[in-house]
Amino acid sequence: MIEPGSHEGFIVAAYALTAVVLVGMVIWIILDGRAQRARLEELESRGIRRRSAGSGKQ
């Protein structure tokens, strides 16, 4: 059996790095969503509409 103390630093570092990457990705997704929403609002204010907001014709 592997002693927990001998690999504890590596395990903690791996979990910490994973947490940092996940938090970074969540922040990136939130910021990108806000930017996309702002861009969409700008386009709609100029009269450019989304295809999904059409009359329902396919």
HTML snippet that shows the backbone in 3Dmol.js (N, CA, C, O; Angstrom):
<script src="https://3Dmol.org/build/3Dmol-min.js"></script>
<div id="view" style="width:600px;height:400px;position:relative"></div>
<script>
const pdb = `
ATOM      1  N   MET A   1       0.846  -1.184   0.000  1.00  0.00           N
ATOM      2  CA  MET A   1       0.000   0.000   0.000  1.00  0.00           C
ATOM      3  C   MET A   1       0.886   1.240   0.000  1.00  0.00           C
ATOM      4  O   MET A   1       1.919   1.277   0.669  1.00  0.00           O
ATOM      5  N   ILE A   2       0.481   2.234  -0.741  1.00  0.00           N
ATOM      6  CA  ILE A   2       1.243   3.486  -0.813  1.00  0.00           C
ATOM      7  C   ILE A   2       0.919   4.332   0.413  1.00  0.00           C
ATOM      8  O   ILE A   2      -0.242   4.492   0.790  1.00  0.00           O
ATOM      9  N   GLU A   3       1.957   4.862   1.014  1.00  0.00           N
ATOM     10  CA  GLU A   3       1.752   5.734   2.163  1.00  0.00           C
ATOM     11  C   GLU A   3       1.231   7.086   1.678  1.00  0.00           C
ATOM     12  O   GLU A   3       1.801   7.673   0.758  1.00  0.00           O
ATOM     13  N   PRO A   4       0.153   7.586   2.288  1.00  0.00           N
ATOM     14  CA  PRO A   4      -0.430   8.845   1.823  1.00  0.00           C
ATOM     15  C   PRO A   4       0.534  10.028   1.916  1.00  0.00           C
ATOM     16  O   PRO A   4       0.482  10.927   1.077  1.00  0.00           O
ATOM     17  N   GLY A   5       1.394  10.043   2.899  1.00  0.00           N
ATOM     18  CA  GLY A   5       2.308  11.162   3.093  1.00  0.00           C
ATOM     19  C   GLY A   5       3.313  11.332   1.978  1.00  0.00           C
ATOM     20  O   GLY A   5       3.757  12.449   1.712  1.00  0.00           O
ATOM     21  N   SER A   6       3.683  10.246   1.319  1.00  0.00           N
ATOM     22  CA  SER A   6       4.720  10.334   0.301  1.00  0.00           C
ATOM     23  C   SER A   6       4.231  10.986  -0.989  1.00  0.00           C
ATOM     24  O   SER A   6       5.039  11.511  -1.756  1.00  0.00           O
ATOM     25  N   HIS A   7       2.940  10.962  -1.236  1.00  0.00           N
ATOM     26  CA  HIS A   7       2.399  11.534  -2.468  1.00  0.00           C
ATOM     27  C   HIS A   7       1.418  12.674  -2.201  1.00  0.00           C
ATOM     28  O   HIS A   7       0.758  13.170  -3.115  1.00  0.00           O
ATOM     29  N   GLU A   8       1.334  13.070  -0.963  1.00  0.00           N
ATOM     30  CA  GLU A   8       0.353  14.072  -0.571  1.00  0.00           C
ATOM     31  C   GLU A   8       0.526  15.389  -1.326  1.00  0.00           C
ATOM     32  O   GLU A   8      -0.459  15.992  -1.753  1.00  0.00           O
ATOM     33  N   GLY A   9       1.754  15.831  -1.490  1.00  0.00           N
ATOM     34  CA  GLY A   9       2.009  17.090  -2.195  1.00  0.00           C
ATOM     35  C   GLY A   9       1.538  17.050  -3.631  1.00  0.00           C
ATOM     36  O   GLY A   9       0.919  17.998  -4.114  1.00  0.00           O
ATOM     37  N   PHE A  10       1.828  15.955  -4.318  1.00  0.00           N
ATOM     38  CA  PHE A  10       1.400  15.802  -5.710  1.00  0.00           C
ATOM     39  C   PHE A  10      -0.120  15.792  -5.816  1.00  0.00           C
ATOM     40  O   PHE A  10      -0.689  16.428  -6.704  1.00  0.00           O
ATOM     41  N   ILE A  11      -0.771  15.075  -4.918  1.00  0.00           N
ATOM     42  CA  ILE A  11      -2.232  14.965  -4.957  1.00  0.00           C
ATOM     43  C   ILE A  11      -2.878  16.320  -4.702  1.00  0.00           C
ATOM     44  O   ILE A  11      -3.807  16.709  -5.410  1.00  0.00           O
ATOM     45  N   VAL A  12      -2.396  17.035  -3.702  1.00  0.00           N
ATOM     46  CA  VAL A  12      -2.943  18.358  -3.396  1.00  0.00           C
ATOM     47  C   VAL A  12      -2.710  19.308  -4.566  1.00  0.00           C
ATOM     48  O   VAL A  12      -3.605  20.072  -4.930  1.00  0.00           O
ATOM     49  N   ALA A  13      -1.519  19.268  -5.158  1.00  0.00           N
ATOM     50  CA  ALA A  13      -1.218  20.131  -6.299  1.00  0.00           C
ATOM     51  C   ALA A  13      -2.116  19.804  -7.490  1.00  0.00           C
ATOM     52  O   ALA A  13      -2.581  20.713  -8.178  1.00  0.00           O
ATOM     53  N   ALA A  14      -2.361  18.533  -7.738  1.00  0.00           N
ATOM     54  CA  ALA A  14      -3.220  18.132  -8.850  1.00  0.00           C
ATOM     55  C   ALA A  14      -4.655  18.615  -8.637  1.00  0.00           C
ATOM     56  O   ALA A  14      -5.285  19.124  -9.564  1.00  0.00           O
ATOM     57  N   TYR A  15      -5.165  18.457  -7.426  1.00  0.00           N
ATOM     58  CA  TYR A  15      -6.514  18.939  -7.136  1.00  0.00           C
ATOM     59  C   TYR A  15      -6.582  20.462  -7.226  1.00  0.00           C
ATOM     60  O   TYR A  15      -7.553  21.007  -7.751  1.00  0.00           O
ATOM     61  N   ALA A  16      -5.571  21.144  -6.724  1.00  0.00           N
ATOM     62  CA  ALA A  16      -5.546  22.610  -6.778  1.00  0.00           C
ATOM     63  C   ALA A  16      -5.512  23.101  -8.221  1.00  0.00           C
ATOM     64  O   ALA A  16      -6.236  24.029  -8.581  1.00  0.00           O
ATOM     65  N   LEU A  17      -4.679  22.487  -9.041  1.00  0.00           N
ATOM     66  CA  LEU A  17      -4.598  22.876 -10.446  1.00  0.00           C
ATOM     67  C   LEU A  17      -5.924  22.615 -11.153  1.00  0.00           C
ATOM     68  O   LEU A  17      -6.374  23.437 -11.952  1.00  0.00           O
ATOM     69  N   THR A  18      -6.540  21.497 -10.871  1.00  0.00           N
ATOM     70  CA  THR A  18      -7.839  21.184 -11.461  1.00  0.00           C
ATOM     71  C   THR A  18      -8.881  22.217 -11.054  1.00  0.00           C
ATOM     72  O   THR A  18      -9.667  22.669 -11.887  1.00  0.00           O
ATOM     73  N   ALA A  19      -8.892  22.590  -9.784  1.00  0.00           N
ATOM     74  CA  ALA A  19      -9.843  23.589  -9.300  1.00  0.00           C
ATOM     75  C   ALA A  19      -9.610  24.938  -9.977  1.00  0.00           C
ATOM     76  O   ALA A  19     -10.566  25.612 -10.361  1.00  0.00           O
ATOM     77  N   VAL A  20      -8.352  25.334 -10.125  1.00  0.00           N
ATOM     78  CA  VAL A  20      -8.031  26.610 -10.777  1.00  0.00           C
ATOM     79  C   VAL A  20      -8.495  26.595 -12.230  1.00  0.00           C
ATOM     80  O   VAL A  20      -9.081  27.569 -12.704  1.00  0.00           O
ATOM     81  N   VAL A  21      -8.241  25.510 -12.933  1.00  0.00           N
ATOM     82  CA  VAL A  21      -8.654  25.403 -14.338  1.00  0.00           C
ATOM     83  C   VAL A  21     -10.176  25.450 -14.449  1.00  0.00           C
ATOM     84  O   VAL A  21     -10.708  26.153 -15.307  1.00  0.00           O
ATOM     85  N   LEU A  22     -10.879  24.716 -13.599  1.00  0.00           N
ATOM     86  CA  LEU A  22     -12.340  24.711 -13.655  1.00  0.00           C
ATOM     87  C   LEU A  22     -12.929  26.080 -13.338  1.00  0.00           C
ATOM     88  O   LEU A  22     -13.849  26.531 -14.020  1.00  0.00           O
ATOM     89  N   VAL A  23     -12.412  26.740 -12.317  1.00  0.00           N
ATOM     90  CA  VAL A  23     -12.892  28.081 -11.974  1.00  0.00           C
ATOM     91  C   VAL A  23     -12.605  29.045 -13.122  1.00  0.00           C
ATOM     92  O   VAL A  23     -13.447  29.876 -13.464  1.00  0.00           O
ATOM     93  N   GLY A  24     -11.422  28.937 -13.713  1.00  0.00           N
ATOM     94  CA  GLY A  24     -11.085  29.782 -14.856  1.00  0.00           C
ATOM     95  C   GLY A  24     -12.025  29.570 -16.025  1.00  0.00           C
ATOM     96  O   GLY A  24     -12.436  30.532 -16.675  1.00  0.00           O
ATOM     97  N   MET A  25     -12.366  28.333 -16.297  1.00  0.00           N
ATOM     98  CA  MET A  25     -13.284  28.042 -17.402  1.00  0.00           C
ATOM     99  C   MET A  25     -14.685  28.576 -17.119  1.00  0.00           C
ATOM    100  O   MET A  25     -15.341  29.094 -18.023  1.00  0.00           O
ATOM    101  N   VAL A  26     -15.146  28.458 -15.887  1.00  0.00           N
ATOM    102  CA  VAL A  26     -16.464  28.988 -15.527  1.00  0.00           C
ATOM    103  C   VAL A  26     -16.480  30.502 -15.695  1.00  0.00           C
ATOM    104  O   VAL A  26     -17.431  31.055 -16.246  1.00  0.00           O
ATOM    105  N   ILE A  27     -15.434  31.174 -15.225  1.00  0.00           N
ATOM    106  CA  ILE A  27     -15.344  32.629 -15.375  1.00  0.00           C
ATOM    107  C   ILE A  27     -15.313  33.006 -16.850  1.00  0.00           C
ATOM    108  O   ILE A  27     -15.987  33.949 -17.265  1.00  0.00           O
ATOM    109  N   TRP A  28     -14.539  32.278 -17.640  1.00  0.00           N
ATOM    110  CA  TRP A  28     -14.448  32.546 -19.073  1.00  0.00           C
ATOM    111  C   TRP A  28     -15.820  32.389 -19.744  1.00  0.00           C
ATOM    112  O   TRP A  28     -16.204  33.221 -20.566  1.00  0.00           O
ATOM    113  N   ILE A  29     -16.546  31.342 -19.403  1.00  0.00           N
ATOM    114  CA  ILE A  29     -17.867  31.107 -19.986  1.00  0.00           C
ATOM    115  C   ILE A  29     -18.829  32.233 -19.613  1.00  0.00           C
ATOM    116  O   ILE A  29     -19.591  32.704 -20.457  1.00  0.00           O
ATOM    117  N   ILE A  30     -18.797  32.662 -18.362  1.00  0.00           N
ATOM    118  CA  ILE A  30     -19.676  33.750 -17.922  1.00  0.00           C
ATOM    119  C   ILE A  30     -19.347  35.038 -18.661  1.00  0.00           C
ATOM    120  O   ILE A  30     -20.249  35.711 -19.162  1.00  0.00           O
ATOM    121  N   LEU A  31     -18.066  35.390 -18.736  1.00  0.00           N
ATOM    122  CA  LEU A  31     -17.662  36.618 -19.424  1.00  0.00           C
ATOM    123  C   LEU A  31     -17.977  36.556 -20.913  1.00  0.00           C
ATOM    124  O   LEU A  31     -18.422  37.545 -21.494  1.00  0.00           O
ATOM    125  N   ASP A  32     -17.749  35.406 -21.533  1.00  0.00           N
ATOM    126  CA  ASP A  32     -18.046  35.262 -22.953  1.00  0.00           C
ATOM    127  C   ASP A  32     -19.550  35.346 -23.202  1.00  0.00           C
ATOM    128  O   ASP A  32     -19.979  35.929 -24.198  1.00  0.00           O
ATOM    129  N   GLY A  33     -20.341  34.778 -22.320  1.00  0.00           N
ATOM    130  CA  GLY A  33     -21.794  34.867 -22.456  1.00  0.00           C
ATOM    131  C   GLY A  33     -22.276  36.301 -22.384  1.00  0.00           C
ATOM    132  O   GLY A  33     -23.155  36.705 -23.145  1.00  0.00           O
ATOM    133  N   ARG A  34     -21.703  37.075 -21.471  1.00  0.00           N
ATOM    134  CA  ARG A  34     -22.057  38.491 -21.372  1.00  0.00           C
ATOM    135  C   ARG A  34     -21.658  39.241 -22.635  1.00  0.00           C
ATOM    136  O   ARG A  34     -22.414  40.077 -23.130  1.00  0.00           O
ATOM    137  N   ALA A  35     -20.475  38.945 -23.154  1.00  0.00           N
ATOM    138  CA  ALA A  35     -20.010  39.610 -24.376  1.00  0.00           C
ATOM    139  C   ALA A  35     -20.904  39.247 -25.557  1.00  0.00           C
ATOM    140  O   ALA A  35     -21.244  40.113 -26.362  1.00  0.00           O
ATOM    141  N   GLN A  36     -21.285  37.979 -25.669  1.00  0.00           N
ATOM    142  CA  GLN A  36     -22.151  37.559 -26.769  1.00  0.00           C
ATOM    143  C   GLN A  36     -23.530  38.200 -26.652  1.00  0.00           C
ATOM    144  O   GLN A  36     -24.119  38.606 -27.655  1.00  0.00           O
ATOM    145  N   ARG A  37     -24.044  38.290 -25.423  1.00  0.00           N
ATOM    146  CA  ARG A  37     -25.343  38.920 -25.209  1.00  0.00           C
ATOM    147  C   ARG A  37     -25.293  40.398 -25.588  1.00  0.00           C
ATOM    148  O   ARG A  37     -26.225  40.911 -26.208  1.00  0.00           O
ATOM    149  N   ALA A  38     -24.203  41.088 -25.217  1.00  0.00           N
ATOM    150  CA  ALA A  38     -24.047  42.500 -25.569  1.00  0.00           C
ATOM    151  C   ALA A  38     -23.945  42.670 -27.078  1.00  0.00           C
ATOM    152  O   ALA A  38     -24.533  43.594 -27.640  1.00  0.00           O
ATOM    153  N   ARG A  39     -23.214  41.797 -27.728  1.00  0.00           N
ATOM    154  CA  ARG A  39     -23.079  41.856 -29.192  1.00  0.00           C
ATOM    155  C   ARG A  39     -24.428  41.622 -29.862  1.00  0.00           C
ATOM    156  O   ARG A  39     -24.764  42.304 -30.830  1.00  0.00           O
ATOM    157  N   LEU A  40     -25.193  40.675 -29.362  1.00  0.00           N
ATOM    158  CA  LEU A  40     -26.513  40.392 -29.912  1.00  0.00           C
ATOM    159  C   LEU A  40     -27.439  41.594 -29.738  1.00  0.00           C
ATOM    160  O   LEU A  40     -28.169  41.952 -30.663  1.00  0.00           O
ATOM    161  N   GLU A  41     -27.414  42.216 -28.567  1.00  0.00           N
ATOM    162  CA  GLU A  41     -28.241  43.398 -28.336  1.00  0.00           C
ATOM    163  C   GLU A  41     -27.840  44.534 -29.267  1.00  0.00           C
ATOM    164  O   GLU A  41     -28.698  45.266 -29.761  1.00  0.00           O
ATOM    165  N   GLU A  42     -26.535  44.684 -29.509  1.00  0.00           N
ATOM    166  CA  GLU A  42     -26.064  45.726 -30.423  1.00  0.00           C
ATOM    167  C   GLU A  42     -26.563  45.460 -31.841  1.00  0.00           C
ATOM    168  O   GLU A  42     -27.031  46.378 -32.515  1.00  0.00           O
ATOM    169  N   LEU A  43     -26.468  44.224 -32.292  1.00  0.00           N
ATOM    170  CA  LEU A  43     -26.942  43.881 -33.632  1.00  0.00           C
ATOM    171  C   LEU A  43     -28.452  44.089 -33.754  1.00  0.00           C
ATOM    172  O   LEU A  43     -28.932  44.603 -34.764  1.00  0.00           O
ATOM    173  N   GLU A  44     -29.193  43.691 -32.730  1.00  0.00           N
ATOM    174  CA  GLU A  44     -30.642  43.865 -32.767  1.00  0.00           C
ATOM    175  C   GLU A  44     -31.027  45.335 -32.750  1.00  0.00           C
ATOM    176  O   GLU A  44     -32.019  45.719 -33.369  1.00  0.00           O
ATOM    177  N   SER A  45     -30.255  46.169 -32.049  1.00  0.00           N
ATOM    178  CA  SER A  45     -30.555  47.601 -32.027  1.00  0.00           C
ATOM    179  C   SER A  45     -30.302  48.239 -33.389  1.00  0.00           C
ATOM    180  O   SER A  45     -30.894  49.271 -33.705  1.00  0.00           O
ATOM    181  N   ARG A  46     -29.433  47.642 -34.194  1.00  0.00           N
ATOM    182  CA  ARG A  46     -29.174  48.134 -35.549  1.00  0.00           C
ATOM    183  C   ARG A  46     -30.153  47.551 -36.558  1.00  0.00           C
ATOM    184  O   ARG A  46     -30.075  47.858 -37.747  1.00  0.00           O
ATOM    185  N   GLY A  47     -31.068  46.716 -36.094  1.00  0.00           N
ATOM    186  CA  GLY A  47     -32.089  46.172 -36.975  1.00  0.00           C
ATOM    187  C   GLY A  47     -31.773  44.799 -37.521  1.00  0.00           C
ATOM    188  O   GLY A  47     -32.541  44.271 -38.326  1.00  0.00           O
ATOM    189  N   ILE A  48     -30.685  44.213 -37.116  1.00  0.00           N
ATOM    190  CA  ILE A  48     -30.333  42.867 -37.562  1.00  0.00           C
ATOM    191  C   ILE A  48     -30.958  41.886 -36.584  1.00  0.00           C
ATOM    192  O   ILE A  48     -30.670  41.921 -35.387  1.00  0.00           O
ATOM    193  N   ARG A  49     -31.808  41.017 -37.092  1.00  0.00           N
ATOM    194  CA  ARG A  49     -32.541  40.090 -36.231  1.00  0.00           C
ATOM    195  C   ARG A  49     -31.953  38.690 -36.298  1.00  0.00           C
ATOM    196  O   ARG A  49     -31.295  38.313 -37.267  1.00  0.00           O
ATOM    197  N   ARG A  50     -32.210  37.935 -35.244  1.00  0.00           N
ATOM    198  CA  ARG A  50     -31.788  36.536 -35.206  1.00  0.00           C
ATOM    199  C   ARG A  50     -32.651  35.712 -36.135  1.00  0.00           C
ATOM    200  O   ARG A  50     -33.832  36.007 -36.322  1.00  0.00           O
ATOM    201  N   ARG A  51     -32.075  34.693 -36.711  1.00  0.00           N
ATOM    202  CA  ARG A  51     -32.855  33.787 -37.555  1.00  0.00           C
ATOM    203  C   ARG A  51     -33.912  33.068 -36.730  1.00  0.00           C
ATOM    204  O   ARG A  51     -35.004  32.784 -37.223  1.00  0.00           O
ATOM    205  N   SER A  52     -33.591  32.775 -35.481  1.00  0.00           N
ATOM    206  CA  SER A  52     -34.535  32.060 -34.624  1.00  0.00           C
ATOM    207  C   SER A  52     -35.716  32.942 -34.226  1.00  0.00           C
ATOM    208  O   SER A  52     -36.719  32.431 -33.729  1.00  0.00           O
ATOM    209  N   ALA A  53     -35.619  34.257 -34.432  1.00  0.00           N
ATOM    210  CA  ALA A  53     -36.711  35.163 -34.093  1.00  0.00           C
ATOM    211  C   ALA A  53     -37.595  35.436 -35.304  1.00  0.00           C
ATOM    212  O   ALA A  53     -38.394  36.371 -35.292  1.00  0.00           O
ATOM    213  N   GLY A  54     -37.456  34.625 -36.347  1.00  0.00           N
ATOM    214  CA  GLY A  54     -38.208  34.810 -37.583  1.00  0.00           C
ATOM    215  C   GLY A  54     -39.666  34.429 -37.446  1.00  0.00           C
ATOM    216  O   GLY A  54     -40.184  34.260 -36.342  1.00  0.00           O
ATOM    217  N   SER A  55     -40.317  34.299 -38.589  1.00  0.00           N
ATOM    218  CA  SER A  55     -41.754  34.041 -38.615  1.00  0.00           C
ATOM    219  C   SER A  55     -42.099  32.569 -38.428  1.00  0.00           C
ATOM    220  O   SER A  55     -43.277  32.210 -38.441  1.00  0.00           O
ATOM    221  N   GLY A  56     -41.121  31.730 -38.260  1.00  0.00           N
ATOM    222  CA  GLY A  56     -41.388  30.318 -38.042  1.00  0.00           C
ATOM    223  C   GLY A  56     -41.364  29.495 -39.310  1.00  0.00           C
ATOM    224  O   GLY A  56     -41.606  28.289 -39.263  1.00  0.00           O
ATOM    225  N   LYS A  57     -41.079  30.117 -40.443  1.00  0.00           N
ATOM    226  CA  LYS A  57     -40.991  29.375 -41.708  1.00  0.00           C
ATOM    227  C   LYS A  57     -39.704  28.573 -41.747  1.00  0.00           C
ATOM    228  O   LYS A  57     -38.669  29.009 -41.243  1.00  0.00           O
ATOM    229  N   GLN A  58     -39.780  27.389 -42.352  1.00  0.00           N
ATOM    230  CA  GLN A  58     -38.576  26.573 -42.478  1.00  0.00           C
ATOM    231  C   GLN A  58     -38.356  26.176 -43.902  1.00  0.00           C
ATOM    232  O   GLN A  58     -37.386  25.482 -44.207  1.00  0.00           O
TER     233      GLN A  58
END
`;
const viewer = $3Dmol.createViewer("view");
viewer.addModel(pdb, "pdb");
viewer.setStyle({}, {cartoon: {color: "spectrum"}});
viewer.zoomTo();
viewer.render();
</script>
